[in-house]
């Protein structure tokens, strides 16, 4: 998108940019569709494209000598994105907002290091509401419960099951028991998503040892199905948690040289630079990508702990 002249791109997509700006001012977004297997995915693609246009406009301002105006725009958009993150009730939307915030921090760092804007104001860590996946997991569980119910009614396939198949299913599959069993992991994950990074790391370490899952012929299919149907939501929780690390890295930039890699002594002299995941652990310079990074308990997602 940014290969063309910024003015031309902004003029061509002015309507999308205006709609993005309007959406960011709203504080009552809610997903109104029912969480089913056929639930259509909202066109979040346009949300991300609108954000890219907003950052392109900020770049256009900064390169035109209006660095203070560009910084105000970016800081205002950052606040609006964080407000949207706090109220997101859809897992895909939550992850897209995390990706948008990740890109936003990259732009702030780039414009600062290029001398186009002054250092942004110190940014506060994520709040509990911003970290929380409660609303998104609530929706995910509701979709799972609907699926388990439909499976018991034979609605997932084409037509009703044969009589013998239906009898066999009734004997080894209990939809309500399966739903009740599936609820606990979602409740646990919802609580985990509220943790701060250090506590989240400890939670992952405590979770390394998994107990064997029970098998019950009374609900054998339900136990197996619920075990394999639950994705690893810790990955998504970790992506939100990594934002705290990236926010802290942005706050450290004014203490570092702009145009040269920081030395070991400069990194050691950083103030309030402890890794959010591990007290006493400093950021490190990753030379192959020329970025400042924090270590973390999970693999990075596209440089989510580097700036």
N, C-alpha and C positions, 0 to 999 in steps of 0.2 A: 504493500500500500504506500510506503514512504519513498519509493524509488522516484516518483514524479515530483514536480514542484509542489511544495506544501500548500501554497495558495490555491492551486488548481484542485488538489485533492480535497481541501476543506470546502471549496465552493461546490464541488461535485456532490459531496456527501453532507451538505449543510443541514438537510432535513434530519438525517440520522443523528447528527451531532446534537441538534436541538432537542430531539426526542430523548436522547441519552441524558442530557442535562436536566430535562424535566423529570425523568424517572428518578434521578438521583435525589431530587428534592422531596419525593414522596416518602412517607413513613408508615404506610398502611399496606405494603405489599403482602399478599397471601396467595398461596397456591390453592385454587378452588376446585380443581379436578379431584376425582376419587382415586386413591392409590390402588389401582388394579394392574393386572398384567398388561392390559391394553392402554394404560394411562399414557396419553401423548406427552412428549417432552416439550416444554415451552421453548421458543426460539431464542435461547440464551446466546447464540452466536452473535446476534445483533448487539447485545449488551456489551460483549467484549470488543466488538468492532467500534462501538461508540466510544468506549474508553480509549481505544487506540487513537481515535480522532482527537479526543480531548488532550492527550499527551502530545500529539503532533502539533496541536495549536499552541501548547505551552512551549514546545521547542521553537516554533515559529516566532513567538514573542521574544524568547530569550536570545535567539540569534539576531533579532532585530534591535537589540539593545534594551528591551523592556524586561530585564531579569527580575525585578521586584514584582512586576505584574504576573510573570510566569510562575514565580514561587507562590504568590498568593493563590493563584488558580490551582496549582498542584496540592497545596496544603488544604485548601477547601475541598477539593475532590477526594483527598485522602480521608478526611473526616466523614464525608458522605458515604464513601465505600465501607468504612468501618461501621457506620450505622446500619447499612444494608447487611453487612456480615452478621451483626448481632441479631437481626430479626429473620434471617434466612430460614425457611422451613422446608427446604428441598435439598437433598444431599448434593445433587449435581450443581445447583445454584451456589451452595456453600463452597464447593470446590472451585467453581469458576470465579467467585469473588476472591478466594484465596489467591488464585493465579493472577487476577487483575491487580491485587495489592502487591504481589511479588513483582510484577512488571512496573508498577508505580514506584516502588522503592528503588528499582534499578534506574529509572529515569531521574529521580531526584539525585541519586548518587552520581550519575553520569554528568548531568548539567552542573552539579557542584564541582566535580573534579575538572571539568572543562573551563571553569571560571565564569560560567554564564549566569549563575545565581549564587547568592551567599548561602551559608550553611542554614539548612532548615531548623526551625525551632525543635528542641528536644521532644521526642515522641514517647508517649507513655506506653507501657506494655499492654498487651491485649487484656480486656476485661473478661470477667467470667462469662458474660453473655456472648462476647465475641468468640470465645473458645468453645462454647457449648454447642454440641450437636444434638441436644435434646429434641428440638422440634423436628429436625431432619430424621433422627432415628425413630421418633414417634410415627412419622409417616412411613418409614421403611417397615416398621413392625406391622402397621395397619395393612400394608400391601401383602406382607407375608401371611398374616392371619386370613386375609381374603383368599389367598392361594391355597392354604391348607383346607379351608372350608370347601372350596370348589373341588379340590381333589377328592374329598370325602363324598361329594355329591356326584362325582364322575363327570364334572363339567370341563375338565381340562382337555379332553380328547374330542374326537368327532363322534357325537352320539353318546347314548348311555351304555355302560358296560354290560356284558352278558350277565345272566343271573348268577352263575357259579363264580364269576370274577367279582361280582358285587358282594356276594356272601364272604368270599375269601378276604376281600378288602375290609369289610366290617369287622372281621375277626382279628385282624392284625393292625388296623389303623383307626385311631380315634382322633378326629379333628380337634376337639376341644382340649384333649390332653396334650396334643402337639402344640397348640397355641399357647397353653399355659406353660409348657416346658420352654418354648421359645422366648417367652417374655423376659425371663431372668437375664439372659445375656444382653438384651437391649437395655435393660435397666442398669446393668453393670457398666456397659460401654458409655451410657449417658453420663454416669457419675465420673467415669475416667476422663471424659472430654472436658470436665470442669477443672481438672487438675492443672497446676502450673507446670512448666517444663520439667523441673527437677523431680517433682512428684510423679509425673507421667513416665519419666525414665525409670524410676523405682518400680512403678506399676508393671512396666514391661519386664523388668528383671524378675519380679515376683511371679510373673505369668509364664516363665520359661518351663516350669515343671507343671505339666498338665496331667490331671488324673484320668484314668481310663473311663470312657463313657459307658454308662450302664446300658444293657440290652434287656428289653422286656417284650416277651411274645405277645402280651396283651396290646401293646402299641409299637410293635417292632418296626413297621414301616415309618411311623411318625418319628421315632427316635433317630432312625437312619436319615430320614429326610431332613429333619431339623439340624442334624449335625453337618450335613453337606451343604445346606442352603444358606448358612450364615457366612457372608464374606468376612475378610479380615478388616474390620472397621478401624483397627488401630492404625492402619496405613493412612486413612483419611484424617483421623485425629492427629496423627503426627504431622501432616501437612499444615494443619492449623497451628500446631505448636511451633513449627519451624518459623512461622511469621514473627514470633517473639524474638527469636535469635536474629532474624534479619532486621527487625526494628532496632535492636540494640546495636548492630553493626553500623546502621546509618547514624546513630547518635555518636559513634566513635570517630567518624570521618574527620571532623574538625581537628582531632588530635594527631592526624597522620599527614604525611607529605602528599601533595596532590599528584605530582607527575613522576614519582619514583616509587618503587616498591619499598615498604617499610623495613627497616632493619630489625634484627632480633632485639636490640636494645630499645628501639622505639616501641615495639610491641610489648616488651616487658614493662615499659613506663606508662602504658595506658591506664587511665583511671576509670574505675567502675566498669571494668571490661570482662568480668567473670562470665563464662558461658552460662546462659540461663539453665542449661541441662545439668551442669556440673560446676559447683563452686570451686574456685581456685584454678580453673582451666581457662587459659587465654585463647583468643582467636589466633589463627595461623594464616600466613600468606601462601596461597596455592599458586605457584609460579606458572604452571601450564595454562591456567585460565586468567592469570593476573587479577585475582580477587582475594579479598579477605574472607575467611570462612570460620565457622564454628563446627566442631564435631557434634554428632548427635547419635541417639540410640537406634535410628532407622536409616536406611539408605536415603540419600537426598533425591528429591524430585526436581530435576531440571535446575540445579543450583539453588535450592530453596534455603540453604543456610550460608550462602556466599553473596558478597556484594562487591 
